[in-house]
Amino acid sequence: MILIRKRSIGQAHEEVIREIAKRCEGQVRVTEDGEYTWDPEEPICIHVDEPFSEPMRSGASLFGEKFSEQYQASLYTITPRRNDGTDAVYTYGNRLRDYPAPEVEIGFSSGSTIKKAIDGIFRKLGYVPASACGNLTWKGDGNYGGIDQIEKSIINRLVSNPESRRAIAITWFPVRDVTADEPPCLQIVQGLIDKKNHLNLICLFRSNDMLSAWGQNAYGLAHLQKYICDQVNQKRKGNGNDITTGWLETISISAHMYFHRDQLELNLFLEKIKTGELFQSFQKR
């Protein structure tokens, strides 16, 4: 595993690009979608000590502040589905805050008036006749009615038990994702409160574009971390044990860069990194 530890998100983003470029230049991997990547073939763990310290975004990133603000909100809010064929395959907010939940719609077979009356009485008592038919449907995932994991599994658990190791949320939905061409990259989010009353956030990615996506991912997750802190403190109603944001850690199992597709952004990062290294070298003289 490759380990990177930096004070800010922006610094960590530049460091991971430098590390992958150093390890992988000239060694190309072709993905199942036919994309050319630099892939160190080791998971990358990035530990950010102070997620809200500046710079939160590298100056080499092509995404500006407005996009970052829109993206971070999508991690902990539901994006309503239009169901007209134009919806995104998934959003993290929908999976984390409106996780699909099953619903069974029961239909009853026809029969005599007496049988219908008797079945009606039994239904009120919670009995379902063997002749009834059921249709399984799924609520949530942007249609509302799903499971709010951020509220129920993370915030509420940490409110009731700050020592909890069960404050966790997932995005993987096997019914759809085992055969999906675009399953979620972010898989697990877990919150832990340490002895200093810091909420630390650990996030696992099955696959992660470290060049164009990681910076936005980390920026958004830091704001999710702050949202959880605020909600926990609000529910505790000022009992004197307010928590604050601690460190943020991402673990990217398949970490890579699309060096050809995102060549412009890569060149900006490499130029910025080179300038920084030259400046540090100059200072040492």
MARLO-537442 format. One record per residue: residue in three letters; x, y, z of N, C-alpha, C in turn. Coordinates in steps of 0.001 Angstrom, whole numbers, padded with zeros to 6 digits, always signed. Example, Ala and Ser with C-alpha at 12.3 -4.5 7.8 and 13.67 -1.06 7.14 Angstrom:
<atoms>
ALA+013190-005690+007800+012300-004500+007800+013200-003300+007800;SER+012850-002250+007080+013670-001060+007140+012900+000030+007870;
</atoms>
This chain:
<atoms>
MET+000843-001194+000000+000000+000000+000000+000879+001244+000000;ILE+000465+002244-000774+001164+003524-000816+000516+004447+000217;LEU+001319+005016+001091+000802+005868+002167+001222+007312+001931;ILE+000242+008217+001986+000513+009644+001818-000155+010382+002969;ARG+000596+011253+003624+000048+012030+004735+000419+013497+004534;LYS-000600+014332+004458-000388+015763+004275-001360+016550+005148;ARG-001047+017814+005321-001889+018661+006172-003207+019006+005492;SER-003161+019336+004185-004363+019807+003481-004706+018901+002306;ILE-005935+019039+001825-006396+018266+000666-005602+018650-000577;GLY-005399+019949-000782-004665+020403-001963-003251+019848-002009;GLN-002565+019853-000869-001202+019310-000805-001197+017805-001072;ALA-002176+017110-000500-002242+015662-000691-002527+015314-002146;HIS-003371+016123-002800-003705+015859-004203-002452+015966-005076;GLU-001667+016987-004854-000453+017158-005650+000553+016046-005359;GLU+000616+015623-004110+001574+014574-003743+001209+013239-004381;VAL-000083+012899-004422-000463+011609-004997-000237+011598-006504;ILE-000427+012739-007161-000139+012825-008602+001361+012648-008845;ARG+002164+013296-008016+003622+013159-008151+004043+011703-007951;GLU+003459+011052-006966+003836+009677-006643+003457+008715-007763;ILE+002247+008851-008305+001815+007949-009381+002632+008188-010642;ALA+002886+009468-010957+003681+009782-012155+005088+009209-012036;LYS+005676+009286-010850+007032+008771-010631+007071+007254-010779;ARG+006045+006587-010272+006027+005128-010278+005624+004541-011630;CYS+004771+005244-012371+004092+004591-013499+004431+005126-014878;GLU+005190+006197-014984+005450+006746-016306+006093+005678-017195;GLY+005485+005468-018355+005979+004461-019284+005349+003103-019095;GLN+004617+002910-017996+003940+001638-017731+002430+001865-017822;VAL+001864+001405-018899+000457+001692-019200-000409+000475-018911;ARG-001591+000744-018398-002583-000307-018175-003825+000041-018982;VAL-004442-000963-019590-005674-000757-020354-006832-001325-019535;THR-007819-000485-019251-008950-000901-018420-009939-001731-019229;GLU-010946-002274-018544-011975-003065-019217-012815-002227-020177;ASP-012741-000895-020046-013449-000002-020956-012535+000520-022065;GLY-011307-000009-022124-010390+000401-023181-009680+001721-022919;GLU-009694+002203-021671-009017+003449-021314-007564+003158-020927;TYR-006670+004089-021267-005261+003956-020921-004988+004695-019611;THR-004405+003991-018644-004169+004601-017336-002752+004338-016840;TRP-002338+005194-015909-001195+004905-015058-001778+004332-013782;ASP-001356+003145-013427-001943+002421-012317-000834+001767-011509;PRO-000540+002230-010295+000549+001641-009508+000246+000228-009016;GLU-000988-000235-009210-001404-001591-008836-001235-001861-007343;GLU-001285-000816-006558-001327-000920-005105-002396+000033-004598;PRO-003111-000334-003536-004034+000632-002939-003267+001854-002453;ILE-003924+002999-002472-003321+004234-001973-004152+004761-000810;CYS-003496+004937+000319-004131+005505+001506-003646+006942+001665;ILE-004585+007887+001667-004246+009305+001835-004851+009806+003140;HIS-003999+010299+004017-004420+010802+005323-004246+012319+005336;VAL-005361+013036+005483-005324+014501+005523-005558+014936+006962;ASP-004560+015566+007567-004639+015928+008982-005703+016981+009266;GLU-005793+017999+008403-006733+019106+008624-007477+019379+007318;PRO-008585+018685+007091-009283+018781+005800-009723+020187+005416;PHE-009933+021077+006395-010401+022426+006074-009282+023457+006064;SER-008038+022993+006172-006921+023929+006038-006691+024200+004557;GLU-006159+025375+004269-005887+025740+002871-004516+025237+002445;PRO-004345+024856+001172-005371+024889+000127-006260+023641+000148;MET-007574+023854+000085-008489+022723+000000-008542+022169-001420;ARG-008136+022990-002389-008053+022539-003788-006693+022954-004341;SER-006105+022072-005112-004849+022428-005765-005101+023483-006834;GLY-004157+024395-006979-004270+025414-008014-004190+024837-009414;ALA-003767+023587-009546-003676+022947-010856-004994+022297-011279;SER-005934+022181-010361-007203+021536-010680-008011+022385-011655;LEU-008666+021730-012592-009483+022440-013575-010860+022804-013033;PHE-011214+022270-011864-012533+022526-011302-012461+023701-010338;GLY-013327+024676-010565-013328+025869-009743-014172+025730-008496;GLU-014273+026835-007768-014976+026830-006485-016465+026528-006650;LYS-017088+027079-007685-018523+026876-007876-018845+025397-008078;PHE-018044+024713-008915-018273+023289-009146-018060+022503-007851;SER-017019+022865-007103-016724+022159-005857-017876+022278-004873;GLU-018471+023461-004789-019595+023663-003874-020799+022830-004302;GLN-021067+022778-005595-022187+021976-006087-021941+020493-005837;TYR-020709+020070-006059-020386+018655-005891-020495+018237-004431;GLN-019946+019047-003524-019947+018654-002118-021369+018527-001585;ALA-022274+019380-002058-023660+019290-001591-024316+018000-002050;SER-023899+017484-003214-024524+016275-003755-024171+015028-002955;LEU-023157+015120-002077-022764+013956-001283-023690+013714-000102;TYR-024370+014744+000372-025228+014536+001538-026641+015106+001350;THR-027043+015276+000085-028421+015634-000220-028954+014692-001295;ILE-030260+014557-001338-030910+013688-002325-031146+014484-003607;THR-030775+013898-004733-031075+014479-006042-032327+013800-006577;PRO-033465+014492-006606-034718+013856-007041-034612+013331-008475;ARG-035088+012143-008690-035085+011546-010021-036255+012080-010847;ARG-035958+012335-012119-037018+012738-013054-037654+011521-013718;ASN-036888+010409-013749-037368+009162-014349-037826+009352-015797;ASP-037041+010158-016525-037342+010396-017941-036192+009949-018842;GLY-035273+009158-018263-034134+008681-019041-032922+009578-018978;THR-033010+010717-018277-031883+011654-018225-031183+011636-016868;ASP-031635+010801-015933-031038+010765-014602-029650+010127-014636;ALA-028806+010554-013703-027511+009898-013520-027739+008464-013062;VAL-026803+007588-013407-026919+006188-012990-027057+006104-011470;TYR-026289+006927-010772-026374+007000-009314-025799+008335-008878;THR-026121+008761-007682-025389+009837-007010-025060+009320-005620;TYR-023952+009798-005072-023586+009358-003729-024637+009782-002715;GLY-025167+010985-002886-026185+011457-001966-027406+010555-001951;ASN-027829+010092-003130-029000+009213-003197-028727+007868-002540;ARG-027533+007340-002730-027223+006038-002129-027017+006165-000611;LEU-026447+007269-000166-026175+007436+001256-027400+007898+002042;ARG-028268+008687+001373-029391+009275+002111-030760+008740+001670;ASP-030771+007917+000631-032039+007361+000137-031771+005966-000419;TYR-031039+005169+000387-030624+003839-000060-031853+002994-000394;PRO-031835+002298-001538-033017+001534-001965-033535+000577-000898;ALA-034845+000588-000716-035502-000277+000257-036634-001028-000435;PRO-036811-002323-000124-037850-003108-000798-039253-002782-000264;GLU-040205-002901-001146-041610-002737-000768-042423-003789-001503;VAL-043244-004508-000795-044065-005552-001392-045503-005059-001502;GLU-046005-005073-002711-047406-004723-002944-048191-006023-003102;ILE-049125-006245-002226-049870-007506-002219-051216-007330-002909;GLY-051461-008211-003861-052756-008240-004537-053508-009498-004146;PHE-054802-009431-004076-055609-010559-003617-056459-011101-004759;SER-056547-012427-004808-057324-013072-005866-058809-012824-005659;SER-059532-012903-006749-060978-012694-006674-061656-013926-006079;GLY-062852-013754-005634-063615-014864-005056-065023-014416-004747;SER-065719-015239-004018-067086-014911-003661-067114-013740-002684;THR-068268-013163-002523-068422-012034-001613-068077-012432-000188;ILE-068497-013631+000172-068225-014109+001530-066722-014279+001739;LYS-066029-014868+000712-064567-015078+000837-063843-013744+000934;LYS-064256-012745+000146-063618-011439+000189-063795-010802+001562;ALA-064997-010984+002137-065265-010411+003457-064395-011065+004517;ILE-064278-012386+004440-063441-013104+005411-061978-012715+005258;ASP-061497-012629+003980-060111-012222+003745-059856-010817+004279;GLY-060848-009946+004117-060711-008575+004616-060524-008535+006118;ILE-061270-009375+006826-061154-009437+008289-059759-009930+008679;PHE-059291-011001+007997-057967-011551+008316-056850-010559+008003;ARG-057021-009776+006919-055991-008795+006562-055834-007756+007662;LYS-056961-007364+008265-056901-006398+009351-056160-006955+010556;LEU-056171-008271+010673-055472-008938+011778-054020-009266+011436;GLY-053606-008900+010200-052229-009133+009788-052000-010453+009082;TYR-053080-011159+008766-052951-012442+008085-053080-012240+006583;VAL-052168-012833+005834-052207-012743+004375-052565-014114+003827;PRO-053665-014240+003086-054076-015540+002544-053010-016117+001611;ALA-052934-017430+001570-051948-018099+000715-052183-017800-000752;SER-053401-017445-001108-053724-017185-002511-053323-015784-002969;ALA-052847-014954-002030-052468-013590-002386-051197-013588-003230;CYS-051073-012571-004083-049894-012414-004946-049168-011131-004560;GLY-047833-011162-004631-047053-009978-004256-046112-009536-005352;ASN-045956-008224-005479-045008-007641-006412-043964-006866-005616;LEU-042694-007188-005862-041609-006521-005158-041163-005291-005946;THR-041183-004146-005305-040688-002907-005915-039656-002297-004973;TRP-038925-001297-005486-037877-000660-004700-038162+000825-004566;LYS-038136+001299-003335-038265+002724-003063-036863+003314-002925;GLY-036780+004625-002958-035499+005292-002707-034665+005524-003937;ASP-033357+005758-003733-032385+006048-004791-032798+007266-005613;GLY-033310+008272-004922-033722+009496-005602-035218+009616-005771;ASN-035937+008534-005497-037403+008566-005567-038033+008740-004185;TYR-037198+008839-003167-037594+008992-001770-038217+007698-001224;GLY-038255+007623+000109-038787+006438+000753-037729+005408+001080;GLY-036457+005699+000756-035379+004765+001050-034816+004971+002448;ILE-033633+004439+002691-033000+004484+004018-031981+005616+004063;ASP-032146+006515+005012-031188+007602+005209-030070+007087+006114;GLN-029018+006564+005496-027934+005974+006265-027129+007012+007045;ILE-026960+008204+006466-026209+009250+007157-026901+009619+008461;GLU-028222+009722+008419-028984+010077+009616-029067+008910+010599;LYS-029528+007757+010103-029839+006648+010996-028620+005856+011446;SER-027689+005642+010521-026568+004759+010826-025352+005495+011377;ILE-025168+006749+010960-023985+007485+011420-024343+008514+012491;ILE-025187+009481+012162-025482+010565+013100-026145+010034+014366;ASN-027210+009264+014210-027941+008790+015391-027089+007869+016267;ARG-026272+007031+015632-025419+006142+016422-024401+006940+017239;LEU-023799+007951+016606-022792+008739+017310-023399+009608+018399;VAL-024656+009979+018221-025350+010724+019271-025595+009824+020479;SER-026089+008626+020230-026431+007712+021325-025196+007040+021936;ASN-024146+006873+021122-022937+006214+021632-021711+006740+020881;PRO-021029+007746+021446-019858+008324+020774-018732+007324+020539;GLU-018759+006191+021246-017718+005181+021083-018036+004188+019963;SER-019146+004379+019292-019621+003391+018320-018621+003165+017186;ARG-018484+001897+016825-017699+001512+015645-018625+001036+014539;ARG-019907+001384+014677-020913+000944+013711-021527+002110+012936;ALA-020902+003266+013040-021413+004451+012337-020921+004407+010893;ILE-021610+003649+010085-021129+003329+008742-022255+003426+007725;ALA-021914+003815+006508-022882+003876+005410-022233+003288+004160;ILE-023037+002656+003327-022526+002018+002107-023282+002542+000886;THR-022685+002362-000274-023366+002739-001518-023681+001531-002396;TRP-022967+000410-002197-023120-000753-003065-024508-001370-002891;PHE-025242-001473-003989-026584-002048-003994-026551-003254-004929;PRO-026356-004475-004392-026099-005657-005221-027154-005913-006295;VAL-028409-005648-005998-029470-005926-006969-029163-005272-008314;ARG-028568-004089-008287-028256-003371-009529-026770-003389-009860;ASP-025936-003329-008834-024521-003054-009081-023686-004256-009507;VAL-024135-005473-009207-023311-006630-009592-023210-006775-011109;THR-024159-006211-011842-024109-006285-013303-023993-004913-013947;ALA-023854-003858-013142-023834-002495-013687-022495-002174-014345;ASP-022539-001403-015426-021313-000935-016071-020708+000245-015312;GLU-021534+000951-014538-021059+002116-013791-021523+002058-012344;PRO-020999+001116-011566-021344+001078-010144-020597+002182-009400;PRO-021035+002539-008198-020378+003624-007453-018910+003335-007165;CYS-018105+004373-007241-016688+004240-006891-016517+004289-005369;LEU-017136+005269-004737-017122+005336-003275-018008+004223-002741;GLN-017474+003431-001818-018210+002281-001310-018635+002407+000145;ILE-017743+002866+001001-018004+002873+002434-017571+004200+003040;VAL-018396+004715+003947-018065+005888+004742-018263+005518+006210;GLN-017254+005760+007035-017381+005447+008453-016866+006598+009298;GLY-017642+006950+010319-017248+008009+011231-016813+007449+012572;LEU-015731+007989+013117-015219+007581+014429-014905+008826+015246;ILE-015363+008856+016488-015054+009962+017386-013899+009533+018288;ASP-012833+010336+018313-011671+009962+019116-011743+010583+020517;LYS-010703+010378+021309-010688+010823+022702-010662+012341+022839;LYS-010296+013037+021756-010261+014500+021790-011545+015108+021236;ASN-012566+014284+021071-013859+014721+020531-013749+015221+019094;HIS-012868+014588+018345-012763+014864+016915-013509+013778+016148;LEU-014300+014187+015175-014924+013212+014289-013988+012966+013117;ASN-013455+011761+013028-012597+011373+011917-013424+010574+010914;LEU-013135+010766+009638-013912+010100+008590-013000+009231+007737;ILE-013391+007965+007576-012637+007012+006762-013516+006595+005590;CYS-012982+006661+004381-013782+006415+003186-013045+005442+002260;LEU-013752+004421+001822-013165+003387+000962-013710+003498-000455;PHE-012802+003581-001428-013161+003607-002847-012730+002291-003483;ARG-013615+001673-004253-013212+000472-004989-012320+000870-006169;SER-012587+002047-006743-011855+002557-007899-011833+004070-007778;ASN-010699+004691-008104-010586+006132-007883-009668+006785-008907;ASP-010223+007724-009642-009443+008553-010556-008745+009608-009706;MET-007460+009431-009480-006744+010292-008550-006442+011671-009137;LEU-006473+011795-010453-006159+013075-011087-007371+014010-011109;SER-008436+013591-011766-009580+014475-011966-010670+014339-010911;ALA-010660+013240-010155-011764+013005-009223-011389+013114-007754;TRP-010187+012673-007370-009902+012579-005937-010023+013916-005219;GLY-009540+014982-005831-009612+016295-005187-011040+016692-004869;GLN-011937+016464-005837-013354+016777-005607-013966+015823-004590;ASN-013590+014544-004673-014079+013562-003702-013730+014004-002280;ALA-012466+014328-002062-012001+014697-000727-012654+015991-000249;TYR-012804+016946-001145-013449+018216-000800-014887+017967-000353;GLY-015596+017135-001111-016971+016826-000761-017080+016037+000531;LEU-016185+015074+000728-016233+014254+001936-015906+015078+003178;ALA-015029+016071+003041-014738+016950+004177-016000+017705+004596;HIS-016783+018138+003630-018027+018846+003951-019081+017889+004511;LEU-019077+016645+004033-019951+015644+004642-019553+015438+006099;GLN-018266+015391+006357-017731+015245+007712-018226+016395+008604;LYS-018169+017608+008092-018622+018771+008857-020133+018710+009087;TYR-020865+018266+008069-022325+018148+008207-022671+017173+009337;ILE-021979+016047+009379-022231+015063+010434-021927+015671+011800;CYS-020804+016380+011902-020453+017048+013159-021564+017992+013609;ASP-022012+018838+012707-023045+019828+013044-024326+019152+013500;GLN-024712+018080+012813-025954+017391+013154-025842+016675+014501;VAL-024700+016058+014757-024496+015389+016049-024561+016412+017181;ASN-023874+017546+017012-023883+018586+018041-025285+019141+018260;GLN-026019+019310+017164-027385+019841+017278-028292+018879+018037;LYS-028143+017593+017767-028992+016604+018443-028603+016416+019904;ARG-027351+016690+020224-026931+016606+021626-027412+017810+022432;LYS-027856+018863+021726-028452+020052+022345-027517+020730+023341;GLY-026276+020919+022907-025321+021694+023692-025027+021131+025059;ASN-024685+019863+025127-024387+019243+026423-022941+019455+026870;GLY-022222+020308+026122-020844+020611+026504-019812+019682+025916;ASN-020229+018704+025141-019295+017755+024538-019339+017832+023013;ASP-019365+019042+022489-019410+019214+021046-018197+018576+020393;ILE-018427+018001+019222-017333+017420+018459-016933+018372+017340;THR-015713+018230+016862-015218+019021+015739-014619+018075+014709;THR-014408+018577+013510-013857+017733+012446-012409+017380+012763;GLY-012089+016115+012583-010725+015643+012764-010078+015376+011416;TRP-009348+014267+011340-008678+013948+010081-009626+013223+009123;LEU-009250+013270+007860-009981+012590+006785-009032+011610+006116;GLU-009493+010386+005922-008647+009380+005279-009417+008684+004176;THR-008792+008591+003009-009372+007831+001902-008474+006653+001586;ILE-009101+005534+001297-008379+004340+000853-008900+003989-000534;SER-008054+004101-001518-008436+003849-002909-007823+002528-003348;ILE-008660+001515-003504-008152+000170-003808-007538+000130-005204;SER-008263+000628-006183-007715+000729-007541-007536+002207-007847;ALA-006350+002721-007560-006044+004138-007779-005339+004288-009120;HIS-005744+005278-009900-005184+005397-011246-005333+006826-011764;MET-004688+007091-012902-004837+008365-013600-005036+008088-015083;TYR-005936+008838-015697-006137+008760-017139-005191+009780-017777;PHE-003949+009351-017949-002905+010296-018353-003106+010824-019772;HIS-003756+010049-020635-003976+010503-022013-005242+011343-022111;ARG-006323+010853-021564-007610+011566-021609-007520+012918-020911;ASP-006809+012966-019765-006739+014181-018955-005352+014808-019023;GLN-004780+014816-020224-003392+015268-020384-003206+016725-019971;LEU-004177+017577-020299-004050+018993-019955-003951+019176-018441;GLU-004839+018524-017710-004825+018668-016254-003553+018049-015657;LEU-003129+016919-016202-001904+016289-015718-000711+017209-015910;ASN-000604+017853-017081+000503+018766-017344+000502+019938-016359;LEU-000697+020425-016015-000788+021523-015052-000280+021083-013683;PHE-000664+019888-013270-000205+019368-011987+001305+019176-011981;LEU+001822+018535-013033+003262+018248-013077+004079+019532-013108;GLU+003576+020535-013804+004286+021820-013860+004291+022494-012496;LYS+003146+022418-011804+003050+023017-010469+003958+022283-009481;ILE+003972+020959-009588+004820+020162-008699+006299+020461-008965;LYS+006658+020554-010254+008048+020841-010620+008470+022214-010109;THR+007574+023195-010251+007877+024551-009771+008081+024543-008263;GLY+007222+023796-007551+007361+023710-006103+008649+023053-005682;GLU+009064+022014-006387+010311+021318-006049+011519+022211-006317;LEU+011461+022972-007416+012562+023887-007717+012661+024983-006656;PHE+011499+025457-006206+011483+026507-005196+012053+025992-003874;GLN+011693+024753-003513+012217+024165-002285+013734+023980-002396;SER+014189+023553-003575+015626+023378-003808+016353+024702-003677;PHE+015760+025762-004193+016355+027096-004126+016467+027559-002681;GLN+015408+027254-001878+015414+027678-000476+016527+026996+000323;LYS+016869+025755-000051+017866+025007+000706+019266+025497+000451;ARG+019470+026231-000614+020818+026671-000964+021284+027812-000046;
</atoms>
